[in-house]
């Protein structure tokens, strides 16, 4: 194994590491988007429910 082989191996390892990091960042970003969409949907459900609760008149005992 000569110097050129060692350098080529280091370059290949660095490229693999960079690709793995890129993949990890993409997966985290996708999870973040799913979580954000879930939180927004939950907020909209809560807002819709509170709007319904505020528009239904309370039953009176009379």
NUZAPA-977562 format. One record per atom (N, C-alpha, C): residue number from 0; residue in one letter; atom name; y, x, z. Coordinates in nm, 4 decimals. Example, Ala and Ser with C-alpha at 12.3 -4.5 7.8 and 13.67 -1.06 7.14 Angstrom:
<sites>
k|r|a|north|east|up
0|a|N|-0.5690|1.3190|0.7800 $
0|a|CA|-0.4500|1.2300|0.7800 $
0|a|C|-0.3300|1.3200|0.7800 $
1|s|N|-0.2250|1.2850|0.7080 $
1|s|CA|-0.1060|1.3670|0.7140 $
1|s|C|0.0030|1.2900|0.7870 $
</sites>
This chain:
<sites>
k|r|a|north|east|up
0|x|N|-0.1174|0.0855|0.0000 $
0|x|CA|0.0000|0.0000|0.0000 $
0|x|C|0.1241|0.0904|0.0000 $
1|x|N|0.2079|0.0721|-0.0984 $
1|x|CA|0.3275|0.1555|-0.1058 $
1|x|C|0.4502|0.0784|-0.0565 $
2|x|N|0.5626|0.1421|-0.0613 $
2|x|CA|0.6877|0.0853|-0.0095 $
2|x|C|0.7244|-0.0426|-0.0850 $
3|x|N|0.7038|-0.0443|-0.2139 $
3|x|CA|0.7360|-0.1633|-0.2929 $
3|x|C|0.6534|-0.2840|-0.2488 $
4|x|N|0.5279|-0.2601|-0.2143 $
4|x|CA|0.4422|-0.3700|-0.1669 $
4|x|C|0.4905|-0.4231|-0.0322 $
5|x|N|0.5299|-0.3328|0.0546 $
5|x|CA|0.5795|-0.3725|0.1869 $
5|x|C|0.7066|-0.4551|0.1714 $
6|x|N|0.7955|-0.4096|0.0871 $
6|x|CA|0.9213|-0.4819|0.0650 $
6|x|C|0.8940|-0.6184|0.0030 $
7|x|N|0.8042|-0.6237|-0.0933 $
7|x|CA|0.7704|-0.7516|-0.1569 $
7|x|C|0.7098|-0.8474|-0.0544 $
8|x|N|0.6266|-0.7956|0.0360 $
8|x|CA|0.5672|-0.8800|0.1394 $
8|x|C|0.6743|-0.9334|0.2338 $
9|x|N|0.7699|-0.8487|0.2710 $
9|x|CA|0.8788|-0.8927|0.3598 $
9|x|C|0.9657|-0.9977|0.2916 $
10|x|N|0.9919|-0.9794|0.1644 $
10|x|CA|1.0719|-1.0767|0.0891 $
10|x|C|0.9990|-1.2102|0.0808 $
11|x|N|0.8693|-1.2045|0.0544 $
11|x|CA|0.7896|-1.3272|0.0464 $
11|x|C|0.7859|-1.3982|0.1816 $
12|x|N|0.7722|-1.3222|0.2894 $
12|x|CA|0.7707|-1.3821|0.4239 $
12|x|C|0.9050|-1.4475|0.4544 $
13|x|N|1.0134|-1.3824|0.4164 $
13|x|CA|1.1468|-1.4384|0.4404 $
13|x|C|1.1665|-1.5653|0.3589 $
14|x|N|1.1169|-1.5671|0.2371 $
14|x|CA|1.1289|-1.6862|0.1529 $
14|x|C|1.0485|-1.8014|0.2118 $
15|x|N|0.9272|-1.7730|0.2622 $
15|x|CA|0.8456|-1.8768|0.3265 $
15|x|C|0.9157|-1.9320|0.4502 $
16|x|N|0.9732|-1.8419|0.5293 $
16|x|CA|1.0431|-1.8848|0.6508 $
16|x|C|1.1642|-1.9719|0.6152 $
17|x|N|1.2385|-1.9336|0.5149 $
17|x|CA|1.3546|-2.0113|0.4722 $
17|x|C|1.3122|-2.1494|0.4235 $
18|x|N|1.2035|-2.1564|0.3498 $
18|x|CA|1.1531|-2.2850|0.3000 $
18|x|C|1.1062|-2.3732|0.4152 $
19|x|N|1.0401|-2.3139|0.5144 $
19|x|CA|0.9955|-2.3908|0.6306 $
19|x|C|1.1148|-2.4456|0.7088 $
20|x|N|1.2182|-2.3656|0.7248 $
20|x|CA|1.3386|-2.4107|0.7944 $
20|x|C|1.4068|-2.5245|0.7179 $
21|x|N|1.4102|-2.5108|0.5863 $
21|x|CA|1.4702|-2.6157|0.5034 $
21|x|C|1.3932|-2.7466|0.5195 $
22|x|N|1.2609|-2.7374|0.5190 $
22|x|CA|1.1759|-2.8556|0.5366 $
22|x|C|1.1981|-2.9175|0.6745 $
23|x|N|1.2081|-2.8335|0.7771 $
23|x|CA|1.2293|-2.8821|0.9138 $
23|x|C|1.3633|-2.9549|0.9243 $
24|x|N|1.4668|-2.8983|0.8641 $
24|x|CA|1.5986|-2.9629|0.8662 $
24|x|C|1.5955|-3.0973|0.7943 $
25|x|N|1.5236|-3.1041|0.6815 $
25|x|CA|1.5127|-3.2306|0.6088 $
25|x|C|1.4399|-3.3356|0.6916 $
26|x|N|1.3336|-3.2950|0.7607 $
26|x|CA|1.2584|-3.3893|0.8436 $
26|x|C|1.3432|-3.4386|0.9603 $
27|x|N|1.4193|-3.3496|1.0221 $
27|x|CA|1.5064|-3.3900|1.1316 $
27|x|C|1.6161|-3.4851|1.0833 $
28|x|N|1.6715|-3.4567|0.9670 $
28|x|CA|1.7763|-3.5428|0.9123 $
28|x|C|1.7209|-3.6819|0.8814 $
29|x|N|1.5989|-3.6882|0.8288 $
29|x|CA|1.5375|-3.8177|0.7999 $
29|x|C|1.5121|-3.8952|0.9289 $
30|x|N|1.4632|-3.8272|1.0310 $
30|x|CA|1.4397|-3.8928|1.1599 $
30|x|C|1.5710|-3.9414|1.2197 $
31|x|N|1.6765|-3.8626|1.2051 $
31|x|CA|1.8079|-3.9007|1.2557 $
31|x|C|1.8579|-4.0267|1.1836 $
32|x|N|1.8387|-4.0314|1.0520 $
32|x|CA|1.8829|-4.1492|0.9758 $
32|x|C|1.8038|-4.2734|1.0169 $
33|x|N|1.6714|-4.2582|1.0372 $
33|x|CA|1.5903|-4.3724|1.0802 $
33|x|C|1.6347|-4.4209|1.2174 $
34|x|N|1.6616|-4.3286|1.3080 $
34|x|CA|1.7063|-4.3650|1.4419 $
34|x|C|1.8408|-4.4344|1.4384 $
35|x|N|1.9298|-4.3840|1.3562 $
35|x|CA|2.0621|-4.4437|1.3447 $
35|x|C|2.0518|-4.5845|1.2869 $
36|x|N|1.9696|-4.6013|1.1857 $
36|x|CA|1.9519|-4.7345|1.1268 $
36|x|C|1.8920|-4.8307|1.2295 $
37|x|N|1.7975|-4.7819|1.3100 $
37|x|CA|1.7364|-4.8661|1.4132 $
37|x|C|1.8405|-4.9070|1.5173 $
38|x|N|1.9234|-4.8124|1.5592 $
38|x|CA|2.0263|-4.8444|1.6590 $
38|x|C|2.1285|-4.9427|1.6032 $
39|x|N|2.1670|-4.9260|1.4775 $
39|x|CA|2.2625|-5.0191|1.4169 $
39|x|C|2.2029|-5.1596|1.4080 $
40|x|N|2.0777|-5.1685|1.3683 $
40|x|CA|2.0118|-5.2987|1.3587 $
40|x|C|2.0040|-5.3638|1.4959 $
41|x|N|1.9716|-5.2863|1.5980 $
41|x|CA|1.9638|-5.3406|1.7338 $
41|x|C|2.1010|-5.3904|1.7788 $
42|x|N|2.2050|-5.3156|1.7464 $
42|x|CA|2.3407|-5.3571|1.7834 $
42|x|C|2.3773|-5.4872|1.7138 $
43|x|N|2.3442|-5.4967|1.5851 $
43|x|CA|2.3755|-5.6196|1.5120 $
43|x|C|2.2986|-5.7390|1.5697 $
44|x|N|2.1731|-5.7158|1.6093 $
44|x|CA|2.0961|-5.8241|1.6727 $
44|x|C|2.1616|-5.8676|1.8036 $
45|x|N|2.2046|-5.7705|1.8844 $
45|x|CA|2.2709|-5.8044|2.0111 $
45|x|C|2.4002|-5.8796|1.9861 $
46|x|N|2.4787|-5.8352|1.8897 $
46|x|CA|2.6050|-5.9025|1.8585 $
46|x|C|2.5806|-6.0445|1.8088 $
47|x|N|2.4811|-6.0615|1.7239 $
47|x|CA|2.4493|-6.1941|1.6716 $
47|x|C|2.4028|-6.2849|1.7843 $
48|x|N|2.3200|-6.2311|1.8733 $
48|x|CA|2.2706|-6.3119|1.9847 $
48|x|C|2.3852|-6.3506|2.0784 $
49|x|N|2.4750|-6.2580|2.1062 $
49|x|CA|2.5848|-6.2902|2.1964 $
49|x|C|2.6792|-6.3908|2.1305 $
50|x|N|2.6941|-6.3845|1.9988 $
50|x|CA|2.7783|-6.4827|1.9297 $
50|x|C|2.7140|-6.6203|1.9394 $
51|x|N|2.5816|-6.6265|1.9259 $
51|x|CA|2.5128|-6.7546|1.9394 $
51|x|C|2.5231|-6.8067|2.0824 $
52|x|N|2.5081|-6.7193|2.1790 $
52|x|CA|2.5158|-6.7601|2.3191 $
52|x|C|2.6544|-6.8135|2.3529 $
53|x|N|2.7565|-6.7577|2.2922 $
53|x|CA|2.8937|-6.8008|2.3216 $
53|x|C|2.9310|-6.9295|2.2497 $
54|x|N|2.8595|-6.9672|2.1449 $
54|x|CA|2.8973|-7.0868|2.0707 $
54|x|C|2.8179|-7.2088|2.1134 $
55|x|N|2.7091|-7.1902|2.1853 $
55|x|CA|2.6294|-7.3053|2.2298 $
55|x|C|2.6910|-7.3545|2.3600 $
56|x|N|2.7341|-7.4816|2.3627 $
56|x|CA|2.7937|-7.5323|2.4861 $
56|x|C|2.6900|-7.5411|2.5961 $
57|x|N|2.7363|-7.5118|2.7155 $
57|x|CA|2.6472|-7.5183|2.8306 $
57|x|C|2.6129|-7.6640|2.8585 $
58|x|N|2.4883|-7.6893|2.8991 $
58|x|CA|2.4467|-7.8268|2.9333 $
58|x|C|2.5145|-7.8668|3.0630 $
59|x|N|2.5744|-7.9830|3.0606 $
59|x|CA|2.6427|-8.0293|3.1831 $
59|x|C|2.5478|-8.1220|3.2591 $
60|x|N|2.5669|-8.1263|3.3894 $
60|x|CA|2.4829|-8.2098|3.4736 $
60|x|C|2.5329|-8.3515|3.4844 $
61|x|N|2.6356|-8.3903|3.4117 $
61|x|CA|2.6917|-8.5256|3.4222 $
61|x|C|2.6397|-8.6195|3.3206 $
</sites>
